[in-house]
Amino acid sequence: MIKSMRFAFILIAFISGCNDSDSNNEVAIPDPSSPVIDELPAPAPARPVLAEGVPEHNVKALSFGLIPDDQKDDTAAMLELLAGVSEGDIVYFPPGEYHFEQEIIFDSSFPENVTLVGSDKTFISKRIVPEEQQFNGIALWRLQGVKKMSIVNFRFRNQMQSAESLNEYDDGISVFGSTNINIRRNDFYGFKNACLRVTSSIDGVLASEDVHVYRNNFYNCTSVTTHNESDQGITVEDIEFSENTFNNMEVGLDVISHGLARGVKIVKNSFFDGKYEGIKLSGFDNILIKYNYFKDITGYSVHILPFTFTSEERISSYIIRNNVMHNNRYGIRLKPFDQNLVPNPISNPIFNFEIVDNYFEGIYHSSADNPDPTFFQVIRVNPYTREMINNLTLLNNTYFRIAEEKGGIFYDQEMIDDTVINQHFSGQRNMQKDLSSLPFEVITKKPEFKSKPAILRAIDWDYYFPFPHEYEVAYPEEVEYSISKITSPGYSRNGKASAAFELVDINDPLVNGSYRVEIKDDVVKEDNAIRWYAFSIRLSGDWNYSDGEESLFQVHTAPNDGNWERKISVPYALTTISGNFRFFVSGSNETPIPLVNKTYFPLGEYERNKWIDWIVYVKHDSVNGELKVWKDGEQVVDYEGAVGYAVDSTNHWTYPKWGIYRWSWAEYPHIESRKVFIDKIKVGSEEASLEIMKH
């Protein structure tokens, strides 16, 4: 019986950066009677670049000991950089991955006007502290009281794969009480809470101001937020989000202030596959939401929430204009006040709320858990707070397929009459628009990941037993001698620990007829994928001679039709047989796939109780494939030919496995057990190299 624990190797790729631009304009509130602006002004020219795409800079991160792809903690080197830069410096981080086990804090002593800049392939990764099994802090980088700083063209990602390894709060970048901050052309992936948090100082006293978030891509986080944990005070004023994409987020933008804040500009962003809201907003006035695209949001596209405070100041200028909301559950909800917290009717309504020239298509309103047609309005107002808006303009909005058969309507006049003073409604149309012919540019397709880190995954047993991965053991339950972490002196390749994989013979009652104890990576669902694999293996002292073959590393096929019953030859594997190491490779371009012959490469006698370093490069191709193997730095295999199976077959996907697979117990009963130690496992993409894999 196979016990399976989910080990999800996250193989991450990111969008390449776009042209650089600064967006420092004040929020401009358009007159609803003015003509539609066909396009935004052209962006400023990109920053000059040097040879081979290196941006203009005067300081190199390498000078402070920040070495990419060395799998070491870069915290100490980064702190040296913080202490060593000067006002106006532009610090360049070359391509590769930098790992941090501790939150890096840029405080008020950090020089002004500093730019940190990466390349399209510069990755900043969060990793746990080995002794504590936790990341030390909340965010990868925290700006605290910083002035005039830019962070440009990085790929921020969370490399901690298990819930046990995450702190309660887990952010990418946090900006606290800072001024004139530019976050441009970065990618953020996989943070439990905020990809980006821009808010007040930790005590809630000092708001952040003049913050520009431009051309970033956010993936698989809870939100991008301005929320602070104190739930008090102004969080941020004059913040702009422009030309970003928000992908698979719970809430795309969670823009909240706990005191009346001014100036939010949300322009030309795209929101895809939101679990709850696209934009959630409360506590601001002077708001512009324009030229945005919302697709497949399972809550509100735009949700104006109640203020968490009462204000005697006049609140004005909510402009929602020229947006597209496509196949979302709800359109726009207006509930700026909670009827339980303010006078009813309200004494100080919001002045000038404009919803102009928007397009709504496929707003389905409901699901099985909420069939109440009371909520079936594209523009929905909270009917319980009377006279909460003074001057509501609905002008020239277009809608199509809004679940009319279930009672869907564009707005409910009776509810609006109860809540709005001075209504200006005209020009609403029920018709379909061609999104390709809109009078403004809109991104209607979710962006694909374009670039990958050189190292897709690294397992270092110093850091954790990789419980998030899926692993296969030969026992009905996890028993202590299946896969275990070993910290005895001499049993790790370089650091403090390795993993022992142990398999007991077929007569062990816990085996139940199985033959393997392995861990495995996710399936690579790519055509003709290029991969690098590095790992270190130490055979135990009792790895005795046997003519029965057993694998230590193999790449297996995976069916794209879900049929695991077909007998398909493994494309390639490292094995032991008759006292020797051996590597084999197989492949075929035929469909259906035949049982094919293997090409074998004898690699000499194996030694016990000795670490051997292996590196494998493979280009999967059923005709013109390549496979190279290095043993302790010496190339021992150089193969060209079929590697794996045809793209149009049902078994061209692959996944790697490390551990013991022994299929010949019965033929060679003198072998009663097998144990191997494995350490320093790395999976590289096509961006890797032999030198990178050697680190």
N, C-alpha and C positions, 0 to 999 in steps of 0.2 A: 504493500500500500504506500502511496506517495503522500507525504505531508507537504503541503504547499503553504508557505508564508509569502505574502506579496512583497517582492523586492523590486520596486519600480525604478529601474535606471531611467532617469529623466534625460533623454537625449535632446538637447536644446539647440535650437538654431534661432538666429535673430535676423531682423530686417537690417539691411545695409542702410547707412545714414543718407540723408538727403542734403541738398545744398544748405549752407549755413545762412542764418538771417537773424537779425535782432528785431524785436517787436516792442518798441518802447512808447508807442502812442498812447495818449489818454483814451479812456472809453468815450466813444462818440455815440450819442443817442440820436438815432435818425427820426425825422418827422415821418409819421405814417403816410402822410400825403405826398411825400417825395417819391421820385421814380425809383424803381428797383435798381440797385447797383449790380451791374452784370458780372463784375469780377473784382477780386481784391487787388490792391496795388502789387506790382512785382516785388519780390523779395530783394533785399540788398545783396550785392555780390558776395560770393563765398570768400572765406579767409584764404589768402594766398597759400599755396602748397609747395613743398619742396619736392625733390626727386622721389619717385616711387610712392607718391601719395602721402608723404610725411607732412603733417601740418606745420606751419610756421611756429617756432618755439625758441626759447633761449635756455631752457633747463630740461634735462632728461631725468626721468624717474630712476633710470638705471644708476645714475650717479649716487643715489642714496641707498643702493642695495636692493631695489625692487626688481627682482628677476622673474620674468614671466615663465610659467609652465614648469617651475622647479618643485611644485607640490609642497612647498614650505610656507609657513605662516609669514605673511608680509606685514604684520602689525608693527613690529619694531622698526622696520625700514620706513614705513609710512610715517611714523611719528618723527623720525629723523628728517623726513622731507618737510613736514609741517614746521619744524624748527628752523629749517634751512632756507626756505624760500623768502623772497623779498617782494615788496610792493611792485605790481605790474608784471610779475613773472608769468610766462606761459610754460607750463610743465607738461611734457609729452610722455605718455605711457605707450611704449611700443606694443604691437600685437602679442597676444598670448593671454594666459589666465593668471590673475593675482588672487591669492587666497587670504581671507581675514578671519581670525578666530575671535576678534575683539572689535567692538564698535570704535570707529575712529572719530574723535571729536575735534572739530574745527571751532575754536572759541573766539571770543572778542579780540584776543591778541593776534589772531591770524592776520597777515598783511592784507590791505585792501587791493582790489583790482587784480586779483590772481585768477588765472584760467587754468584748469586742469583739462587736458584734452587727450583722447585716445584715438584709436583707429577704428575702422569698421569691425575689427576682430580683437578688440581689447576687452577682456572679460574681468569683472570684479565680482568675486564669489564669496558667499558666507559659508563658513565651515565651523564645526563644533570644536571646543577645547577637549583634548583627549581625556584629561583627568576629571573634568567636570561633566562631560557628556552634554554640554550646553554651549551655545554661543554666549560670549560675555558681552551683554548689552542688548539693545533693541534693533538699531539700524546698522547697516553697513557703514555709512558715513552720516554723521550728525553735524549740522551747521548750527551753532549756538551763539547768537550775537555777532554774526559775521556781516561784513559790508562789502558790496561790489565784488561778487565772486561768480564765476561761470564754470559749469561742469558740462563738458561737450563730448559726445561721441563715445560713450562707454556702453557696455552690455552688463547690467547688474543682474545677478541671479542668485537664487538661494540654492546652495548645493546640499542642504540638509534635507534628507528625504523622508524622515519619519516624524510622526507627531511627537514621539518621545524626545526627539532632538530639538524641538522648537520651544522657545520661550512663549509665555502667554502673549507677548507682543513681539511682532516680527515685521520690521519695515525694511525697505530698500534704502531710501534717503529720507532723513528727517531734517526739516528746516525750522528752527525755533528762534523767534524774535530776531530775524535777520532782515537786511535791507539791500535792495538792488541785487537780486539773485537771478541768474539765468540758468535754466536747466534745458539744454538743447540737444536734439538729435541723439538721445540715448534710448536704450531698450531696457525694460525691467521685466523680470520673469519670476513668478513662483513664490511671492512673499505672502505669508499667512495673513497679515494685516494690510498695511498700506505699501503699495509700490513706492509712493511718494507722499510724504506728509509735510504740509507747509502750514505752520500755525504760530501761535504766540510763544513767548518764553515759557519755560516749564511751570513757573508760578502764575502764568496767565496775565502778567502785568504788561509786558512789552510785545506788541503785535509785530508780525512780519509785514514788510511793506515793499511795494514795487517788485513783484516777483513775476517772471516770465517763463512759462513752460511751453516749449515750442518744438514741434516735430519729433516728439518722442513716441515710442510704442510701448504700451503697457499690456502685459499678458498675465492671466491667472493669478491675480491678487484679489484681496477683498475690495480695495478701492484706491483711488487717488483722493486724498482728503485734506481738509483744513481743520479737522476736529482736534481739540486738545483734551487731555485727560482731566484737567481741572474743572471743565464745564463752566468756565466763567471768563468774562472779558472778551475783547475784540481779538479774533484770531489772526486775520490778515486783511490788509487794505491794498487796493490797486493790484489785483492779481489777474493775469491773463493766461488762458489756455488756448493755444492756437495750433492747428494742423497736427494734432496728436491722434493716435488711434488707441482705443480701449477695447481689449479683446478678452472674452471669457471672465469678466469681472463680476463680482456680486453687485457692486454699484460703481459705475464708471467714474463719475465725479461726485464726491460727497462734500459739498461746499457749505460749511456750517460756521457761523460765528455766534458767540454767546453774549455779545454786545453789538450795538448797531455799527456795522462796518460798511465801507463805501468802495465801490469800484470792482466789479467782476466782469471780465470779458471772456466769453466762451465762443470762439469763432473757428469755423472750418475744421471741426474735429469729426471723427467717425467712431461710432459705438456699435460693437458687434457682440451678440450672444451674451447679453447681460442677464444675470440671474434675477435681479430685482429692478432697480431703476437705472436709467441711463445717466440722468443728472438729478441729484437731490440737493436742494438749496434752501437755506434758511439764515436769516439774520443780516441780510445785506440790502442795500439799495444801490441805485445806479448800476443796473445789471443789463448786459447785452448778451443774448444767446442767438447766434446768427450763423447761417451757412453750415449747420451741422447735419450729419446723417446718422440715423438710428435704425438698426436692423436687428430683428429677432431679440428684442428686449422682453423678458417675461413679466415685467412690471410696468411702471410708468416710464414713458420716454423722458418727460420732464416733470418733476414733482416739487412744487413749492410748498414747503412744510411750515408749520407754525413757528413763529419766533419763540425762543426760550426765555424771553425777557419782555417786559413792557417798556415802551419808549414814548416819551412825549414829543420827540422830534418827528418832523415830517418825513415820511418814507415815500420815495417816489422812483419812477422810471424803471419799470420792468419791461424790457423789449425782447420779444421772442419772434424772430423774423427770418424768413427764407430758409427754414429747416425742412428736412425730409424725414418722415417717420414711417418706416416700412415694415410691415408684418410684426408689429409689436402688440402686446396685450392691451395696453392703454396708451392714450395720447398724452394730454397735459392735465395735471390736477393743480388747482389753485386753492390752497388752504394755508394762507400766511398767518392765520391766527387760530388759536384754540379757544372755542367759545367758553370754556371753563376758566380761562385765565384773563379775559379782557371783558370790558363792559359790552353789553349786548342791547342795542346796537353799539358798535365800536365808536369811540370818540375821536380817534385819529386814524382814518382809513389810509390805505396805500393810494397814492395819487399817480395816475397815468400808467395803466397796464395795457400793453399793446401786443396783440397776436396777429401778425400780418404776413401774408404771402407764404404761408407754410403749406406743405403737401403731406397728406395722411393717406396711406394705402394699406389695406389689410389689417386694420385695427380690430382685433377679434374680441376684446373686452373681457372675456370670461373663459373659465374652464369648468370642469365637472365640479370642482370644490366651491365655485362661486357663480351660480347661474342667475343671480338676482339682477333683473334688468334695470334696477335703480342706478346701477353703476355704468350703464351702457351709453356714456357720452364721450365723444372724443375730447371735448373741452369740458372738464368737470369742475364745478366749484363746490366748496363745502357749504351746504345750505343752512348751517346752524349758527353762523356768525353773521348777523345782519349788517348791511352797509359797510362791508370791510374793504371795498374798492371804490374809489372815486375816479371815474373815467376809465372804462374798459372799452378798448377798440378791438373789434374782430373784423378784419378787412382782407378781402380777396384771398381767403384760404380755400384750398381745394382738397376734396376727400373722395375716396373711392373704396368700395368694399369695406364697410364699417359694421358688418354683421347686422344689416338692416332686418334680415329675416328673423333675428332674435330680439329685435327692438332697438337696435343701435341707432343713435341719432348724433348729430354733430354737437349740439348743446341743448340743455333743457332751459327754456325761457323762464319757466316759473321759478326754478332755483336761482337763476341769475337775477330776476326781479327782486328776490329777497336779499341779495347780497351785494348788489352793485348800484351805485349812484352814477347816473350819466352814462348811458350806453351808446356806442357808435358802431353799429353793425351794418355791413353791406358787402356784397360781392362774393359770398361763399358759393362754391360750385361743387356739384357732385359729378365728377368726371375723372377719367384716368389720364395721367400724364406720362409722357415718355421721359424716363429719367435721363436718357442720353441727350435730350434737347432742352434741359432746364437752362435758364439764363445765368446760371452760376455753376462753377465746377463742383462736383461732389464725388467722393470716393464711395462706390457702391459695392466693392468686393473686399472681403476681409483679407488683410495682407498676409502673405505667406512668409514663413521664416526663410531668410535668404542666406545667412552666414552661420557658421558653426564654430565653436571653440576647437582648438587643436585637440584638447583632451575632453572627450565627451563624458568620461566617467573614470574616477580613480578610487579604488578600494584600498585603503591603508588601515590595517587592523589595529594600528596604534589609536585610531580615532574612534572606532566603534565596531561592534559586531553588526554587520549590515542587515539588520532585521527588516528593512523595507523591501529587500529584493525577494524575488521568488526563488526558492531553492528546493532541490529535490534530494531527499534522503531515502535510505533503504529501510525505513522503519515506520510503523504506524503512528508513532509519536516521536517527538524530538527527544532522543536519548543522548546522554552526555558524551558518548564517544562518536557521534555522527559528525558534527562540525563543532569545533571548540576553539576558543581563543587561547593561545599559548604565550606566556610571558617569561618562560624560563630562559636564563642566559644562553645565548648562542642559537636560539630557535627563532630569531627574527632576521630578516634580510639586512635591514639597516636600522630600524627603530627599536621599539620596545616589545612588539608583539607580532605574531603571525597566526594563521589559522591552520589547525590540524584537521584533515579529512580522513576518517577511518571507516573501513568497510570490513565486516566480519563475514566468514564464509556462509555458504547456503544453509548450513545446519543450525545457524543461530536462529532461535525461535522468533527473534525480533525482525529478522530480515523479511520473512513472508515472501520469499521467492524473488525479491528484487536484486539488482546488481549495481546500484549506483549510489553515490553520495556526491552531489554537485551543486554549485550555484550557477545561476544563468542570468544573462542580460535580457533585456527586452528584444522582441523581434524587430529586425531591421526591414522595414517595408519600403525598400528603395529598389529601383532597377539598377543593376550593375554597380552596386555600392562599393566604395573604397573604404577600407578600414585598416587600422593598425591595432595590434594587441601586444601588450608587454606584460610579463609576469615572471616571478621567480619561484622555482620549485626545488624542494629538498626531499629526496626519498629517505624514508626511515631506515634505520640500521638493519631491520629485518625484512627489507624488500628483497626477498630471495628469488633466485632464478626460477623462471617459469616459461614454458613454451606457449602459455596462454596469453594472448594480447589483451592489454587494458589501456584505456585512454586516460590522459591527464588534462588535456585541453582538446576540445572539439568544437567545431561550428556545425550546427545541425540545421536541416531544412525546416521550414514551417509552412504548412498548407494555407494558401489564401482562400480556400473554400471550406476550411474547418475539418477536413477529413484527415485524421491522424493515423488511419489504418494502413495507408499505403506503405510498402517497404521501399524506402529510398536510401541509396547510399549516402553516407555522411560526406559532404564536400571536402573537408580536410580535418586532420587531427594529428596531435602529438601523442605517441603511445610508447609503451615499453613492451618488449617481447624478446625472449631468449637472452636476457642479460644486456640488451641494447635499447637505446632510444631509436625511434623510427618516426618519420613523418610521412603521411600519405595525402594525396589530393585526387579528386575525381570530379567529373562533370560531363554534361552531354547537352547538345543543342536539339535533341530529338524530343518530339511530343507525340504520344505520352512518354514519360521518362522511363527508359529501360534500367535494369540493374547493370551498372557499368563497372568496368575494371578500374582498379586504383593504380596510380603511379606511386611507387614507394621510394623513399629516400632514407637509407640507413645512416644513422648519425653517431655510431660508435657506442662503445660500452658505457653503461651508466655507472655513476659513482654514488654510493650511499652516504648519508650524513654530510652532504656538501650542497650548498646553494648553487643552482644553475640559473642564469638570467636568459630569458627567451624574448625575442621580438619577432613578430610576424606581420608582414605587409601583404595585403591581398586586394586585388581588383577582381571583383566578381563579374565574370563574363563567360557565357557558355561556349564562346568561340575563342575570343582573344583575351582571355584572362591572364593574370599574373599572380605569382605567389613567391615571396622571398622570406627566408627564415634566418635569423642570427642567433647563435648560441654563444653566450659569453663574449659578445662583441664580434665574433667571426661569422661571416656569412656562410651558411651550410646548405641552403637551398636557393636555387634561382630557376624558377619554372615559368614557362609560358605555354598557354593552351587553355583548355576548358576548365573553368573553376565554377562549379555549381551548375544550375540548370536554366533552361530558356526562360526569358521573361514571360512568354505566353503560356508557360506550363503552370501547373498549380502548386509548385514547390520551389519557387525561386527566392522566396523570403528566407532569411537565415537568422540564427541567434547563437551566441557563443556560450560555452559552458566550461567551468573549471572544476576539477575534482577527480574522483575515481569512477570509471565505468568499467567493470570487469564482467564479461559475459561468458567466461569459460571455467566457472567453478567446478562443474561436474567432470570435465575432461582432465583437470589437474587438481585432484583433491588434496595434494600435499600442501598447497597454499591455504592457510587457515585464516589469514587476515592481511589487510593492506592498510598502510598509513602513509600519507604524504603531507608535507607542510607547504603552503602556498602563501605568497606575500606579494605586495607591490603590483597589484593588478591594475592595468590601465587600458582604456579603450580610446583609440584616437580616430579622428575623422580624416578626410582627405587633406585637411589643413595641417596635419601633424607631419613630422619628419623623423628620421632615424635619431637625430640629436635630441629632439624633444622627447621621444620615447625612452631614451637612455636615462633621462634625469630621474 
